[in-house]
Amino acid sequence: MHLTLKKETTRPPGRTFLQQQARFDEFVSEFNRERPHEAIGMKVPADLYSASARLRRDNQDENARQSR
């Protein structure tokens, strides 16, 4: 996946950070919603994804303390 990402999004590179980020975002969307993956029976990841029922712990306060 990383080699494919590099080949498809960095040659030629975007002229600005925002253009490059848009290329990455487009690649990830296509990779997860349109490209079949052999490892999951030629389905697309978006067809199999389901959000976790667990709540994410907010680490903002903890991260702020660690950076001091």
C-alpha positions as a Markdown table, in Angstrom:
| # | Residue | x | y | z |
|---|---|---|---|---|
| 1 | Met | 0.0 | 0.0 | 0.0 |
| 2 | His | 2.8 | 2.5 | 0.9 |
| 3 | Leu | 4.6 | 2.0 | -2.5 |
| 4 | Thr | 1.3 | 2.5 | -4.3 |
| 5 | Leu | 0.5 | 5.6 | -2.2 |
| 6 | Lys | 4.0 | 7.0 | -3.1 |
| 7 | Lys | 3.7 | 6.3 | -6.8 |
| 8 | Glu | 0.2 | 7.6 | -7.2 |
| 9 | Thr | 0.4 | 10.8 | -5.0 |
| 10 | Thr | 3.9 | 12.1 | -5.2 |
| 11 | Arg | 4.9 | 12.0 | -8.9 |
| 12 | Pro | 4.6 | 14.9 | -9.6 |
| 13 | Pro | 4.1 | 16.3 | -6.2 |
| 14 | Gly | 1.5 | 18.9 | -5.3 |
| 15 | Arg | 2.7 | 22.5 | -5.6 |
| 16 | Thr | 1.5 | 23.3 | -2.1 |
| 17 | Phe | 1.0 | 21.4 | 1.2 |
| 18 | Leu | -2.8 | 21.7 | 0.7 |
| 19 | Gln | -2.6 | 20.3 | -2.9 |
| 20 | Gln | -0.5 | 17.4 | -1.7 |
| 21 | Gln | -2.9 | 16.7 | 1.2 |
| 22 | Ala | -5.8 | 16.7 | -1.2 |
| 23 | Arg | -4.0 | 14.1 | -3.3 |
| 24 | Phe | -3.4 | 11.9 | -0.2 |
| 25 | Asp | -7.1 | 12.3 | 0.8 |
| 26 | Glu | -8.3 | 11.3 | -2.7 |
| 27 | Phe | -6.0 | 8.3 | -2.7 |
| 28 | Val | -7.2 | 7.1 | 0.7 |
| 29 | Ser | -10.8 | 7.5 | -0.3 |
| 30 | Glu | -10.4 | 5.6 | -3.5 |
| 31 | Phe | -8.3 | 2.9 | -1.8 |
| 32 | Asn | -11.0 | 2.3 | 0.9 |
| 33 | Arg | -14.1 | 2.8 | -1.2 |
| 34 | Glu | -13.4 | 1.7 | -4.8 |
| 35 | Arg | -10.5 | -0.7 | -4.9 |
| 36 | Pro | -11.2 | -4.3 | -4.3 |
| 37 | His | -8.7 | -6.0 | -1.9 |
| 38 | Glu | -7.6 | -9.6 | -2.4 |
| 39 | Ala | -7.1 | -10.2 | 1.3 |
| 40 | Ile | -10.7 | -9.5 | 2.0 |
| 41 | Gly | -12.3 | -11.5 | -0.8 |
| 42 | Met | -12.1 | -8.8 | -3.5 |
| 43 | Lys | -14.4 | -6.5 | -1.4 |
| 44 | Val | -13.7 | -2.9 | -0.6 |
| 45 | Pro | -12.8 | -2.0 | 3.0 |
| 46 | Ala | -15.6 | 0.4 | 3.3 |
| 47 | Asp | -18.1 | -2.4 | 2.8 |
| 48 | Leu | -16.7 | -4.2 | 5.8 |
| 49 | Tyr | -15.9 | -1.3 | 8.1 |
| 50 | Ser | -18.0 | -0.7 | 11.2 |
| 51 | Ala | -17.2 | 1.9 | 13.9 |
| 52 | Ser | -16.1 | 0.6 | 17.3 |
| 53 | Ala | -18.7 | 0.7 | 20.0 |
| 54 | Arg | -16.0 | 1.7 | 22.5 |
| 55 | Leu | -15.7 | 5.4 | 23.3 |
| 56 | Arg | -12.3 | 7.0 | 22.6 |
| 57 | Arg | -10.5 | 8.4 | 25.5 |
| 58 | Asp | -9.7 | 12.0 | 25.1 |
| 59 | Asn | -5.9 | 12.4 | 25.5 |
| 60 | Gln | -5.7 | 16.1 | 25.0 |
| 61 | Asp | -5.1 | 16.9 | 28.7 |
| 62 | Glu | -2.6 | 14.1 | 29.0 |
| 63 | Asn | -0.7 | 15.2 | 25.9 |
| 64 | Ala | -0.6 | 18.8 | 27.1 |
| 65 | Arg | 1.0 | 17.7 | 30.4 |
| 66 | Gln | 3.6 | 15.5 | 28.7 |
| 67 | Ser | 4.7 | 18.3 | 26.4 |
| 68 | Arg | 5.6 | 20.6 | 29.3 |
